[in-house]
């Protein structure tokens, strides 16, 4: 947010789609989606079952990656794109690590169930 707004003049802020956001939050980062809807904690899905929770985590990482892909299709700012590419790659790595954890957990459950 700082990189995108640090050189903006007040008139540029007031006459942009960023104006309403700025009135409420200044140049600070406030977690909202592209439609301006604030993050709700109900968006965090936890079942208390490690397999179900890891599958939810995998889905969340893929959804975030798609958002970054979409941003890259509409952005022509190299500085923004570099940050988005970094964040996109991070989502990919998170997805891989969650997948590895899920595989290990499922293998462990299979071994435990075969002992019964």
C-alpha positions as CSV (number, residue, x, y, z in Angstrom):
1,X,0.0,0.0,0.0
2,X,2.8,2.4,0.9
3,X,4.6,1.9,-2.4
4,X,1.4,2.6,-4.4
5,X,0.4,5.7,-2.4
6,X,3.6,7.3,-1.2
7,X,3.7,9.9,-4.0
8,X,0.0,10.6,-4.4
9,X,-1.2,14.1,-3.9
10,X,-4.4,14.8,-2.0
11,X,-6.2,15.8,-5.1
12,X,-5.2,12.5,-6.8
13,X,-6.5,10.6,-3.8
14,X,-9.8,12.5,-3.6
15,X,-10.5,12.0,-7.3
16,X,-9.8,8.3,-7.5
17,X,-11.5,5.1,-6.5
18,X,-9.0,5.0,-3.6
19,X,-10.7,8.1,-2.1
20,X,-13.4,6.4,0.0
21,X,-10.9,3.9,1.3
22,X,-8.5,6.7,2.2
23,X,-11.1,8.6,4.2
24,X,-11.7,5.5,6.4
25,X,-8.1,4.0,6.6
26,X,-5.6,6.6,5.4
27,X,-2.7,4.9,3.6
28,X,-2.8,1.9,6.1
29,X,-3.5,-1.6,5.1
30,X,-7.1,-2.7,6.0
31,X,-8.0,-6.2,4.9
32,X,-10.8,-5.9,2.3
33,X,-11.6,-7.8,-0.8
34,X,-11.7,-6.2,-4.3
35,X,-15.3,-5.2,-3.7
36,X,-14.4,-3.4,-0.5
37,X,-16.0,-6.0,1.8
38,X,-14.0,-6.3,5.1
39,X,-12.4,-9.6,6.1
40,X,-14.8,-11.6,8.3
41,X,-13.4,-14.1,10.8
42,X,-16.2,-16.5,9.7
43,X,-14.2,-16.8,6.5
44,X,-11.7,-18.9,8.5
45,X,-13.0,-22.5,8.3
46,X,-11.8,-24.8,11.0
47,X,-13.3,-28.2,11.6
48,X,-11.0,-29.5,14.3
49,X,-10.1,-32.5,12.0
50,X,-6.6,-32.2,10.7
51,X,-7.4,-33.7,7.3
52,X,-10.5,-31.5,6.7
53,X,-8.5,-28.4,7.9
54,X,-5.6,-29.2,5.6
55,X,-7.9,-29.6,2.6
56,X,-9.4,-26.3,3.5
57,X,-5.9,-24.7,3.7
58,X,-5.1,-26.2,0.2
59,X,-8.2,-24.7,-1.3
60,X,-7.5,-21.3,0.3
61,X,-3.9,-21.3,-1.2
62,X,-5.3,-22.1,-4.6
63,X,-7.9,-19.4,-4.4
64,X,-5.3,-16.8,-3.4
65,X,-3.1,-17.9,-6.3
66,X,-6.0,-17.4,-8.7
67,X,-6.5,-13.8,-7.3
68,X,-2.8,-13.1,-8.0
69,X,-3.1,-14.5,-11.5
70,X,-6.1,-12.3,-12.1
71,X,-4.2,-9.2,-10.8
72,X,-1.3,-10.0,-13.2
73,X,-3.7,-10.1,-16.1
74,X,-4.9,-6.5,-15.5
75,X,-1.7,-4.8,-14.0
76,X,0.9,-3.2,-16.2
77,X,2.9,-1.8,-13.3
78,X,6.3,-3.7,-13.1
79,X,6.7,-2.8,-9.4
80,X,3.3,-4.1,-8.5
81,X,3.7,-7.2,-10.7
82,X,7.0,-8.1,-9.0
83,X,5.3,-8.0,-5.6
84,X,2.3,-10.0,-6.9
85,X,4.6,-12.6,-8.5
86,X,6.4,-13.0,-5.2
87,X,3.1,-13.4,-3.3
88,X,1.8,-15.8,-5.9
89,X,4.9,-18.0,-5.6
90,X,4.5,-18.0,-1.9
91,X,1.0,-19.4,-2.3
92,X,2.3,-22.1,-4.5
93,X,4.9,-23.1,-1.9
94,X,2.3,-23.0,0.9
95,X,0.1,-25.3,-1.2
96,X,3.0,-27.7,-1.6
97,X,3.8,-27.8,2.1
98,X,0.1,-28.2,3.1
99,X,-0.1,-31.1,0.5
100,X,3.0,-32.7,2.1
101,X,1.5,-32.4,5.5
102,X,-1.7,-33.9,4.3
103,X,0.1,-36.8,2.7
104,X,2.0,-37.5,5.9
105,X,-1.1,-37.3,8.0
106,X,-3.0,-39.7,5.7
107,X,-0.1,-42.1,5.7
108,X,0.1,-42.0,9.5
109,X,-3.6,-42.6,9.8
110,X,-3.4,-45.6,7.4
111,X,-0.6,-47.1,9.4
112,X,-2.6,-46.6,12.7
113,X,-5.7,-48.1,11.2
114,X,-3.9,-51.1,9.9
115,X,-2.7,-51.8,13.4
116,X,-6.2,-52.3,14.6
